Amino acid sequence: MNPGATNRFTTMVAGERSAQSVYLGVVDYAEAFDLQEQIVRRQITGDLPDVLLTLQHPPTITVGVSGNYADVRVDKSFLKSKGVELVKTNRGGKATYHGPGQLVVYPLIELKRFGPGLRDYMALLENVTISVLNECGIQASRVQGKPGVWVEGRKIASIGIRLRRGRTMHGIAVNLTTDLAYFDLFVPCGMPEVRMTSLKCETGTKVDLHDVRKQWIKRFADETRAGVFNVEVEQFLAGLRECETRPLINSR
């Protein structure tokens, strides 16, 4: 962990901060992206609070703004035969994989309320993940110049962010029981030499995604000194639908 980065982040947090935590289950990538866009539009107009979305995706390869389809080692027809979606997205970074057994966290928050800048925010997501993985029995760390979380040179978590009017989108994906064979279909993060790993591979023990999810949310709350409150998905989506009945004002 990088204590300096954590301290710069936490010392900028003044007073009580709060966010809702919602577990969406398994959601198609495109559907989750549209949901993020919808939420952020309503956060900008003050209709919705900060929220941490946690979820899983079906098998999906995503290519970020600095990546391209040349990083994919197989053609689209092969991916389709394997039930893998291929999506170009607007997050930072290159190509990565999302799939079952992976904890995905999308914090949709107003950055200035939680910290001084994007680099420290990314360090926060990494440090929270490192703390949780360490509690699970593995020595995870950050690597200078290589975003994400690593275990002795093997990558266990990938990170990609986008800012929209000072609000964060996308986030971090942590391999828990992920089938790592999917990473062979493309060049992960634009690094041909990278080796991917998972919590199950590193520990050889049973991994409960919901236990890790709860630990991650708690650690995020501790690191940011924020009150994070669990909201059932039905309640959250009902509130979002209610917002959508009102006209958008100054939402660009």
C-alpha positions in Angstrom: 0.0 0.0 0.0 1.1 3.6 -0.6 0.4 5.4 2.7 1.2 8.8 1.2 -1.5 8.5 -1.4 -4.0 7.3 1.1 -3.2 10.2 3.5 -3.5 12.8 0.8 -6.9 11.4 0.0 -8.3 11.1 3.5 -7.0 14.4 4.7 -9.0 16.2 2.0 -12.3 14.7 3.3 -14.0 17.3 5.4 -17.0 16.3 7.4 -19.5 13.6 6.8 -19.7 12.0 3.4 -22.4 9.5 2.4 -23.2 7.1 -0.4 -25.6 4.4 -1.2 -24.4 0.8 -1.9 -26.4 -1.3 -4.4 -25.7 -4.8 -5.5 -27.1 -5.3 -9.0 -26.4 -9.0 -9.5 -25.3 -10.2 -13.0 -25.9 -7.4 -15.6 -25.0 -7.2 -19.3 -22.1 -4.7 -19.8 -24.1 -2.5 -22.1 -27.1 -2.4 -19.7 -24.8 -1.5 -16.8 -23.2 1.3 -18.9 -26.5 2.8 -19.8 -27.5 2.6 -16.1 -24.3 4.5 -15.1 -25.1 7.2 -17.6 -28.6 7.5 -16.4 -27.6 7.7 -12.8 -24.9 10.3 -13.4 -27.2 12.5 -15.4 -29.5 12.6 -12.4 -26.7 13.1 -9.9 -25.6 16.2 -11.8 -29.0 17.7 -11.4 -29.1 16.8 -7.7 -31.8 14.2 -8.0 -29.7 11.2 -6.8 -26.9 10.8 -4.2 -23.5 9.3 -4.6 -23.7 5.5 -5.1 -21.4 2.5 -5.2 -22.7 -0.1 -7.7 -21.4 -3.6 -7.2 -22.2 -6.3 -9.8 -20.9 -9.0 -12.1 -21.0 -9.2 -15.9 -21.5 -12.1 -18.2 -18.3 -12.9 -20.2 -17.3 -9.7 -21.9 -14.1 -8.2 -23.3 -14.1 -4.4 -23.2 -11.7 -2.1 -25.0 -11.0 1.3 -23.4 -10.2 4.6 -24.9 -6.5 3.9 -25.2 -7.0 0.4 -26.6 -8.1 -1.0 -30.0 -9.5 -4.1 -31.4 -6.0 -5.2 -32.5 -5.5 -6.3 -28.9 -8.1 -9.0 -29.4 -6.3 -12.2 -30.5 -9.4 -14.0 -32.0 -12.1 -12.9 -34.4 -15.7 -11.8 -33.4 -17.2 -15.1 -34.7 -15.0 -17.1 -32.4 -15.9 -14.9 -29.4 -19.6 -15.3 -30.3 -19.3 -19.0 -30.4 -17.9 -18.9 -26.9 -20.6 -16.6 -25.7 -18.3 -13.6 -25.2 -19.4 -10.0 -25.9 -16.9 -7.5 -27.4 -17.5 -3.9 -26.4 -15.8 -0.6 -27.1 -16.2 1.6 -24.0 -15.3 5.1 -22.8 -13.4 4.2 -19.7 -9.7 4.8 -19.4 -7.3 1.9 -20.2 -7.0 -0.8 -22.9 -8.6 -4.2 -23.1 -9.8 -6.2 -20.1 -12.2 -9.0 -19.3 -15.3 -9.1 -17.2 -17.1 -12.3 -16.2 -18.7 -14.4 -13.5 -16.7 -14.7 -10.3 -15.4 -11.2 -10.7 -16.3 -8.4 -8.2 -16.9 -5.2 -10.2 -17.3 -1.9 -8.3 -18.5 1.2 -10.1 -18.4 4.2 -7.7 -20.5 7.0 -9.1 -19.5 9.8 -6.9 -18.6 13.5 -7.0 -14.8 13.4 -6.9 -14.2 16.7 -5.1 -16.3 15.6 -2.2 -14.1 12.6 -1.7 -10.6 13.7 -2.6 -8.2 16.0 -4.4 -7.9 14.5 -7.8 -8.1 11.5 -10.2 -4.7 9.9 -9.4 -5.4 9.9 -5.7 -8.9 8.5 -6.3 -7.4 5.7 -8.4 -4.9 5.0 -5.6 -7.8 4.9 -3.2 -9.6 2.2 -5.2 -6.3 0.2 -5.4 -5.6 0.6 -1.7 -9.1 -0.5 -0.7 -8.7 -3.6 -2.8 -5.2 -4.3 -1.5 -6.5 -4.1 2.1 -9.4 -6.5 1.4 -7.1 -9.0 -0.4 -4.6 -8.8 2.4 -7.4 -9.7 4.9 -8.2 -12.6 2.6 -4.7 -13.9 3.1 -2.6 -12.7 0.1 0.0 -10.0 -0.1 -1.3 -7.7 -2.8 0.3 -4.4 -3.8 0.5 -1.6 -6.3 3.2 -1.4 -9.0 4.6 2.0 -10.0 3.4 2.9 -13.5 1.0 0.0 -13.8 -2.6 0.7 -12.7 -4.4 -2.0 -10.9 -3.5 -4.5 -8.1 -0.8 -7.1 -8.3 0.3 -10.2 -6.4 4.0 -10.9 -7.0 3.9 -9.7 -10.5 0.6 -11.3 -11.4 -2.4 -9.0 -11.9 -5.5 -9.6 -9.9 -7.5 -6.4 -10.3 -7.9 -4.0 -13.2 -9.0 -0.3 -13.0 -10.5 2.1 -15.6 -12.1 5.5 -14.8 -14.0 8.2 -16.7 -14.9 11.6 -15.3 -18.1 13.4 -16.4 -18.5 16.9 -15.0 -16.5 16.0 -11.9 -18.3 12.7 -11.4 -16.7 9.3 -11.6 -17.8 6.4 -13.8 -16.6 2.8 -14.2 -14.2 1.6 -11.5 -12.3 -1.6 -10.5 -12.7 -5.3 -11.3 -11.3 -7.9 -8.9 -10.8 -11.5 -10.0 -12.1 -13.7 -7.2 -13.1 -17.0 -8.9 -12.8 -15.7 -12.5 -12.1 -18.2 -15.3 -8.7 -16.9 -16.3 -8.7 -18.7 -19.6 -10.7 -15.8 -21.1 -7.7 -13.5 -20.7 -5.9 -15.6 -23.3 -8.3 -14.3 -26.0 -6.7 -10.8 -25.9 -3.8 -8.8 -24.7 -4.7 -7.8 -21.2 -4.2 -4.1 -20.5 -2.0 -3.9 -23.6 0.8 -5.9 -21.9 1.5 -9.2 -23.7 3.7 -10.4 -20.9 1.2 -9.9 -18.1 0.0 -12.9 -16.1 -3.5 -12.8 -14.6 -4.5 -14.3 -11.3 -7.4 -14.6 -9.0 -8.1 -14.8 -5.2 -9.0 -18.5 -5.6 -5.8 -19.3 -7.5 -3.7 -17.5 -4.9 -5.3 -19.1 -1.8 -6.7 -22.4 -3.1 -9.7 -21.9 -0.8 -13.4 -21.2 -1.2 -14.2 -17.6 -2.0 -17.6 -16.0 -1.3 -18.1 -13.0 -3.6 -20.7 -11.4 -1.2 -18.3 -11.6 1.7 -15.6 -9.9 -0.3 -18.1 -7.3 -1.6 -19.1 -6.4 2.0 -15.5 -6.2 3.0 -14.8 -3.9 0.1 -17.6 -1.5 0.8 -16.7 -1.4 4.5 -13.0 -0.6 3.7 -14.1 2.1 1.3 -16.2 3.7 4.0 -13.3 3.5 6.4 -10.8 5.0 4.0 -13.0 7.9 3.0 -14.7 8.4 6.4 -18.0 8.1 4.6 -21.3 6.7 5.7 -22.2 4.0 3.2 -25.7 2.7 3.4 -27.0 -0.5 1.7 -30.0 -0.1 -0.5 -31.9 -2.9 -2.1 -31.8 -2.9 -5.9 -35.6 -2.7 -6.2 -35.8 0.3 -4.0 -32.9 2.1 -5.8 -34.3 1.4 -9.3 -37.7 2.6 -8.2 -36.2 5.9 -7.0 -34.4 6.2 -10.4 -37.6 5.6 -12.3 -39.2 8.3 -10.2 -36.4 10.7 -11.1 -36.9 9.9 -14.8 -40.4 11.2 -14.7 -39.0 14.7 -14.0 -37.4 16.8 -16.7 -33.6 17.2 -16.9 -32.3 20.7 -16.2 -28.7 21.7 -16.9 -27.6 18.1 -17.3 -25.0 18.3 -20.0 
